[in-house]
Amino acid sequence: MSKLEIFALMVCGLVLLTQSIFLFIDARKNGFNQWIWGILGLIQAPFPIIFYLIVKKIRKKEEDELYDYRDY
């Protein structure tokens, strides 16, 4: 392997590890299954983080609507 290939693999590994750690910590804070999101973050990039942010936004919107109905 050339030095460029080794460098590219190291960068990809760092991106996947960083993404996985972020997903794990943020999922734990927001009540999601942290292990599932952490493992998904290790498998590929960037789809899991994009999907997580969409799901998080939808879930927050649903919770806000639920609390709005309780005020009536």
N, CA, C and O atoms as CSV, one atom per row, in Angstrom:
chain,resi,resn,atom,element,x,y,z
A,1,MET,N,N,0.836,-1.185,0.000
A,1,MET,CA,C,0.000,0.000,0.000
A,1,MET,C,C,0.880,1.248,0.000
A,1,MET,O,O,1.925,1.303,0.648
A,2,SER,N,N,0.425,2.223,-0.735
A,2,SER,CA,C,1.178,3.473,-0.780
A,2,SER,C,C,0.847,4.327,0.447
A,2,SER,O,O,-0.098,4.047,1.183
A,3,LYS,N,N,1.635,5.355,0.641
A,3,LYS,CA,C,1.414,6.247,1.785
A,3,LYS,C,C,0.075,6.967,1.668
A,3,LYS,O,O,-0.584,7.225,2.675
A,4,LEU,N,N,-0.322,7.289,0.449
A,4,LEU,CA,C,-1.596,7.969,0.238
A,4,LEU,C,C,-2.770,7.068,0.624
A,4,LEU,O,O,-3.731,7.531,1.237
A,5,GLU,N,N,-2.696,5.794,0.269
A,5,GLU,CA,C,-3.764,4.853,0.632
A,5,GLU,C,C,-3.850,4.668,2.142
A,5,GLU,O,O,-4.945,4.609,2.701
A,6,ILE,N,N,-2.718,4.577,2.794
A,6,ILE,CA,C,-2.700,4.433,4.254
A,6,ILE,C,C,-3.281,5.680,4.912
A,6,ILE,O,O,-4.055,5.578,5.863
A,7,PHE,N,N,-2.912,6.851,4.412
A,7,PHE,CA,C,-3.444,8.102,4.948
A,7,PHE,C,C,-4.957,8.172,4.751
A,7,PHE,O,O,-5.681,8.585,5.656
A,8,ALA,N,N,-5.438,7.773,3.575
A,8,ALA,CA,C,-6.880,7.789,3.298
A,8,ALA,C,C,-7.621,6.842,4.235
A,8,ALA,O,O,-8.699,7.182,4.723
A,9,LEU,N,N,-7.072,5.673,4.494
A,9,LEU,CA,C,-7.699,4.728,5.419
A,9,LEU,C,C,-7.730,5.284,6.838
A,9,LEU,O,O,-8.715,5.102,7.554
A,10,MET,N,N,-6.673,5.950,7.244
A,10,MET,CA,C,-6.640,6.537,8.584
A,10,MET,C,C,-7.674,7.652,8.718
A,10,MET,O,O,-8.333,7.764,9.752
A,11,VAL,N,N,-7.820,8.472,7.689
A,11,VAL,CA,C,-8.811,9.548,7.721
A,11,VAL,C,C,-10.219,8.965,7.760
A,11,VAL,O,O,-11.064,9.435,8.522
A,12,CYS,N,N,-10.478,7.944,6.944
A,12,CYS,CA,C,-11.801,7.300,6.951
A,12,CYS,C,C,-12.103,6.691,8.317
A,12,CYS,O,O,-13.215,6.824,8.827
A,13,GLY,N,N,-11.128,6.034,8.900
A,13,GLY,CA,C,-11.321,5.452,10.226
A,13,GLY,C,C,-11.599,6.505,11.282
A,13,GLY,O,O,-12.442,6.306,12.156
A,14,LEU,N,N,-10.896,7.619,11.204
A,14,LEU,CA,C,-11.107,8.711,12.151
A,14,LEU,C,C,-12.500,9.320,11.991
A,14,LEU,O,O,-13.159,9.632,12.982
A,15,VAL,N,N,-12.945,9.488,10.754
A,15,VAL,CA,C,-14.286,10.029,10.499
A,15,VAL,C,C,-15.350,9.089,11.049
A,15,VAL,O,O,-16.290,9.535,11.707
A,16,LEU,N,N,-15.210,7.798,10.788
A,16,LEU,CA,C,-16.191,6.825,11.275
A,16,LEU,C,C,-16.215,6.766,12.800
A,16,LEU,O,O,-17.287,6.704,13.402
A,17,LEU,N,N,-15.054,6.786,13.419
A,17,LEU,CA,C,-14.985,6.735,14.877
A,17,LEU,C,C,-15.576,7.995,15.506
A,17,LEU,O,O,-16.308,7.912,16.492
A,18,THR,N,N,-15.265,9.150,14.947
A,18,THR,CA,C,-15.813,10.408,15.460
A,18,THR,C,C,-17.326,10.439,15.315
A,18,THR,O,O,-18.034,10.837,16.240
A,19,GLN,N,N,-17.820,10.022,14.161
A,19,GLN,CA,C,-19.261,9.980,13.932
A,19,GLN,C,C,-19.938,9.038,14.915
A,19,GLN,O,O,-20.992,9.364,15.462
A,20,SER,N,N,-19.348,7.884,15.142
A,20,SER,CA,C,-19.923,6.898,16.046
A,20,SER,C,C,-19.981,7.419,17.479
A,20,SER,O,O,-20.987,7.236,18.165
A,21,ILE,N,N,-18.923,8.058,17.929
A,21,ILE,CA,C,-18.900,8.608,19.287
A,21,ILE,C,C,-19.946,9.705,19.439
A,21,ILE,O,O,-20.653,9.752,20.446
A,22,PHE,N,N,-20.049,10.588,18.447
A,22,PHE,CA,C,-21.059,11.649,18.508
A,22,PHE,C,C,-22.462,11.062,18.570
A,22,PHE,O,O,-23.272,11.481,19.397
A,23,LEU,N,N,-22.758,10.094,17.704
A,23,LEU,CA,C,-24.091,9.487,17.692
A,23,LEU,C,C,-24.386,8.793,19.016
A,23,LEU,O,O,-25.499,8.901,19.530
A,24,PHE,N,N,-23.419,8.091,19.570
A,24,PHE,CA,C,-23.614,7.386,20.831
A,24,PHE,C,C,-23.951,8.360,21.958
A,24,PHE,O,O,-24.913,8.151,22.697
A,25,ILE,N,N,-23.159,9.420,22.088
A,25,ILE,CA,C,-23.365,10.383,23.180
A,25,ILE,C,C,-24.673,11.143,23.008
A,25,ILE,O,O,-25.424,11.307,23.969
A,26,ASP,N,N,-24.954,11.609,21.793
A,26,ASP,CA,C,-26.165,12.391,21.567
A,26,ASP,C,C,-27.418,11.525,21.687
A,26,ASP,O,O,-28.446,11.995,22.174
A,27,ALA,N,N,-27.346,10.276,21.253
A,27,ALA,CA,C,-28.503,9.385,21.382
A,27,ALA,C,C,-28.803,9.106,22.852
A,27,ALA,O,O,-29.968,9.020,23.240
A,28,ARG,N,N,-27.777,8.967,23.662
A,28,ARG,CA,C,-27.996,8.738,25.090
A,28,ARG,C,C,-28.663,9.948,25.739
A,28,ARG,O,O,-29.543,9.791,26.585
A,29,LYS,N,N,-28.247,11.159,25.346
A,29,LYS,CA,C,-28.844,12.375,25.903
A,29,LYS,C,C,-30.306,12.526,25.508
A,29,LYS,O,O,-31.100,13.066,26.278
A,30,ASN,N,N,-30.674,12.058,24.322
A,30,ASN,CA,C,-32.019,12.284,23.800
A,30,ASN,C,C,-32.940,11.080,23.926
A,30,ASN,O,O,-34.045,11.100,23.384
A,31,GLY,N,N,-32.521,10.041,24.618
A,31,GLY,CA,C,-33.396,8.911,24.889
A,31,GLY,C,C,-33.509,7.899,23.768
A,31,GLY,O,O,-34.433,7.085,23.771
A,32,PHE,N,N,-32.601,7.924,22.815
A,32,PHE,CA,C,-32.588,6.917,21.762
A,32,PHE,C,C,-31.719,5.744,22.210
A,32,PHE,O,O,-31.021,5.834,23.220
A,33,ASN,N,N,-31.761,4.655,21.464
A,33,ASN,CA,C,-30.919,3.500,21.767
A,33,ASN,C,C,-29.489,3.820,21.328
A,33,ASN,O,O,-29.182,3.775,20.137
A,34,GLN,N,N,-28.622,4.140,22.276
A,34,GLN,CA,C,-27.285,4.617,21.946
A,34,GLN,C,C,-26.415,3.568,21.271
A,34,GLN,O,O,-25.588,3.908,20.425
A,35,TRP,N,N,-26.586,2.301,21.627
A,35,TRP,CA,C,-25.751,1.260,21.033
A,35,TRP,C,C,-26.045,1.072,19.552
A,35,TRP,O,O,-25.128,0.892,18.751
A,36,ILE,N,N,-27.312,1.111,19.189
A,36,ILE,CA,C,-27.671,0.967,17.773
A,36,ILE,C,C,-27.061,2.099,16.959
A,36,ILE,O,O,-26.452,1.862,15.916
A,37,TRP,N,N,-27.224,3.330,17.436
A,37,TRP,CA,C,-26.710,4.476,16.688
A,37,TRP,C,C,-25.183,4.478,16.654
A,37,TRP,O,O,-24.590,4.859,15.645
A,38,GLY,N,N,-24.544,4.060,17.740
A,38,GLY,CA,C,-23.085,3.989,17.748
A,38,GLY,C,C,-22.548,2.973,16.759
A,38,GLY,O,O,-21.575,3.240,16.054
A,39,ILE,N,N,-23.178,1.812,16.704
A,39,ILE,CA,C,-22.746,0.774,15.758
A,39,ILE,C,C,-23.017,1.207,14.324
A,39,ILE,O,O,-22.180,1.000,13.446
A,40,LEU,N,N,-24.183,1.806,14.080
A,40,LEU,CA,C,-24.470,2.299,12.730
A,40,LEU,C,C,-23.453,3.355,12.305
A,40,LEU,O,O,-23.085,3.428,11.132
A,41,GLY,N,N,-23.003,4.163,13.245
A,41,GLY,CA,C,-22.007,5.180,12.934
A,41,GLY,C,C,-20.657,4.599,12.565
A,41,GLY,O,O,-19.887,5.234,11.844
A,42,LEU,N,N,-20.355,3.399,13.047
A,42,LEU,CA,C,-19.085,2.751,12.707
A,42,LEU,C,C,-19.112,2.075,11.344
A,42,LEU,O,O,-18.062,1.837,10.749
A,43,ILE,N,N,-20.293,1.769,10.851
A,43,ILE,CA,C,-20.411,0.999,9.616
A,43,ILE,C,C,-20.176,1.849,8.375
A,43,ILE,O,O,-19.435,1.444,7.479
A,44,GLN,N,N,-20.795,3.018,8.313
A,44,GLN,CA,C,-20.674,3.839,7.109
A,44,GLN,C,C,-20.806,5.314,7.457
A,44,GLN,O,O,-21.229,5.668,8.557
A,45,ALA,N,N,-20.446,6.154,6.522
A,45,ALA,CA,C,-20.592,7.609,6.696
A,45,ALA,C,C,-21.040,8.183,5.362
A,45,ALA,O,O,-20.701,7.606,4.329
A,46,PRO,N,N,-21.743,9.229,5.324
A,46,PRO,CA,C,-22.347,10.071,6.336
A,46,PRO,C,C,-23.818,9.752,6.575
A,46,PRO,O,O,-24.473,10.466,7.334
A,47,PHE,N,N,-24.361,8.705,5.953
A,47,PHE,CA,C,-25.800,8.439,6.040
A,47,PHE,C,C,-26.328,8.303,7.465
A,47,PHE,O,O,-27.370,8.891,7.756
A,48,PRO,N,N,-25.682,7.570,8.373
A,48,PRO,CA,C,-26.261,7.430,9.720
A,48,PRO,C,C,-26.440,8.756,10.451
A,48,PRO,O,O,-27.441,8.940,11.143
A,49,ILE,N,N,-25.512,9.664,10.316
A,49,ILE,CA,C,-25.649,10.934,11.034
A,49,ILE,C,C,-26.746,11.796,10.412
A,49,ILE,O,O,-27.464,12.495,11.127
A,50,ILE,N,N,-26.880,11.752,9.088
A,50,ILE,CA,C,-27.959,12.500,8.429
A,50,ILE,C,C,-29.307,11.936,8.849
A,50,ILE,O,O,-30.217,12.692,9.188
A,51,PHE,N,N,-29.442,10.616,8.830
A,51,PHE,CA,C,-30.692,9.963,9.218
A,51,PHE,C,C,-31.013,10.242,10.689
A,51,PHE,O,O,-32.168,10.490,11.034
A,52,TYR,N,N,-30.004,10.203,11.546
A,52,TYR,CA,C,-30.211,10.471,12.972
A,52,TYR,C,C,-30.725,11.888,13.199
A,52,TYR,O,O,-31.651,12.094,13.984
A,53,LEU,N,N,-30.132,12.857,12.522
A,53,LEU,CA,C,-30.570,14.242,12.700
A,53,LEU,C,C,-32.003,14.447,12.213
A,53,LEU,O,O,-32.748,15.230,12.802
A,54,ILE,N,N,-32.395,13.755,11.147
A,54,ILE,CA,C,-33.777,13.842,10.659
A,54,ILE,C,C,-34.729,13.220,11.669
A,54,ILE,O,O,-35.758,13.811,11.998
A,55,VAL,N,N,-34.396,12.030,12.165
A,55,VAL,CA,C,-35.250,11.352,13.150
A,55,VAL,C,C,-35.352,12.185,14.425
A,55,VAL,O,O,-36.430,12.300,15.007
A,56,LYS,N,N,-34.252,12.757,14.852
A,56,LYS,CA,C,-34.242,13.579,16.066
A,56,LYS,C,C,-35.160,14.793,15.903
A,56,LYS,O,O,-35.898,15.145,16.823
A,57,LYS,N,N,-35.111,15.427,14.736
A,57,LYS,CA,C,-35.944,16.601,14.484
A,57,LYS,C,C,-37.424,16.222,14.466
A,57,LYS,O,O,-38.253,16.938,15.028
A,58,ILE,N,N,-37.762,15.105,13.825
A,58,ILE,CA,C,-39.158,14.653,13.769
A,58,ILE,C,C,-39.654,14.312,15.167
A,58,ILE,O,O,-40.768,14.681,15.540
A,59,ARG,N,N,-38.833,13.610,15.939
A,59,ARG,CA,C,-39.247,13.226,17.289
A,59,ARG,C,C,-39.436,14.453,18.184
A,59,ARG,O,O,-40.371,14.498,18.984
A,60,LYS,N,N,-38.563,15.435,18.055
A,60,LYS,CA,C,-38.699,16.661,18.844
A,60,LYS,C,C,-39.974,17.392,18.463
A,60,LYS,O,O,-40.673,17.916,19.330
A,61,LYS,N,N,-40.279,17.431,17.184
A,61,LYS,CA,C,-41.497,18.097,16.727
A,61,LYS,C,C,-42.731,17.400,17.287
A,61,LYS,O,O,-43.673,18.064,17.720
A,62,GLU,N,N,-42.733,16.066,17.283
A,62,GLU,CA,C,-43.867,15.312,17.827
A,62,GLU,C,C,-44.017,15.547,19.326
A,62,GLU,O,O,-45.138,15.672,19.820
A,63,GLU,N,N,-42.907,15.608,20.056
A,63,GLU,CA,C,-42.975,15.864,21.494
A,63,GLU,C,C,-43.496,17.268,21.772
A,63,GLU,O,O,-44.285,17.466,22.696
A,64,ASP,N,N,-43.063,18.235,20.983
A,64,ASP,CA,C,-43.547,19.604,21.168
A,64,ASP,C,C,-45.048,19.694,20.913
A,64,ASP,O,O,-45.758,20.390,21.638
A,65,GLU,N,N,-45.535,18.995,19.886
A,65,GLU,CA,C,-46.969,18.992,19.603
A,65,GLU,C,C,-47.737,18.320,20.732
A,65,GLU,O,O,-48.834,18.759,21.078
A,66,LEU,N,N,-47.181,17.271,21.304
A,66,LEU,CA,C,-47.834,16.578,22.403
A,66,LEU,C,C,-47.972,17.501,23.607
A,66,LEU,O,O,-49.023,17.532,24.247
A,67,TYR,N,N,-46.926,18.250,23.920
A,67,TYR,CA,C,-46.988,19.170,25.052
A,67,TYR,C,C,-47.926,20.343,24.774
A,67,TYR,O,O,-48.529,20.881,25.702
A,68,ASP,N,N,-48.056,20.745,23.515
A,68,ASP,CA,C,-48.987,21.825,23.172
A,68,ASP,C,C,-50.423,21.412,23.449
A,68,ASP,O,O,-51.221,22.230,23.905
A,69,TYR,N,N,-50.767,20.150,23.181
A,69,TYR,CA,C,-52.127,19.674,23.414
A,69,TYR,C,C,-52.452,19.587,24.901
A,69,TYR,O,O,-53.613,19.726,25.288
A,70,ARG,N,N,-51.468,19.366,25.717
A,70,ARG,CA,C,-51.705,19.260,27.163
A,70,ARG,C,C,-52.032,20.611,27.787
A,70,ARG,O,O,-52.610,20.665,28.872
A,71,ASP,N,N,-51.675,21.690,27.122
A,71,ASP,CA,C,-51.936,23.026,27.655
A,71,ASP,C,C,-53.402,23.416,27.563
A,71,ASP,O,O,-53.835,24.326,28.269
A,72,TYR,N,N,-54.177,22.756,26.717
A,72,TYR,CA,C,-55.586,23.132,26.525
A,72,TYR,C,C,-56.466,22.586,27.606
A,72,TYR,O,O,-57.676,22.812,27.590
